[in-house]
């Protein structure tokens, strides 16, 4: 039972870290997508935390100057 609580706390920390990172991107006018659809930092962080049977892979799009303009999170099945 202690392991379940520990895993839940770990996932919660990861969710908060991802949400904070994505909020920073949003402040820089970076577009955020989840499986090809516009999404919020909160929704993406939640999806990453709850993902079962796979993980979310990030795909970064840059402009001509190398600045990140879009981050897309795509679900990838575990093999």
Residue pairs with C-beta under 8 A, 6 or more apart in sequence:
11 49
12 49
14 48
14 49
15 45
15 46
15 48
15 49
16 45
18 41
18 44
18 45
18 48
18 49
19 41
19 42
19 44
19 45
22 32
22 41
22 44
22 45
22 71
23 41
25 32
25 41
25 68
25 71
26 32
26 41
28 68
29 69
30 68
30 69
30 70
30 71
31 38
31 69
31 70
31 71
32 38
32 39
32 40
32 41
32 44
32 70
32 71
32 72
32 73
33 39
33 70
33 71
33 72
33 73
34 43
34 44
34 47
34 56
34 72
34 73
35 73
35 74
35 75
36 72
36 74
39 73
44 56
44 73
47 56
47 73
47 75
48 55
48 56
48 73
51 75
53 77
53 78
54 75
54 76
54 77
54 78
55 75
55 76
55 78
56 73
56 74
56 75
56 76
57 73
57 74
57 75
57 76
58 71
58 72
58 73
59 71
59 72
59 73
59 74
60 68
60 70
60 71
61 68
61 69
61 70
61 71
61 72
62 68
62 69
63 69
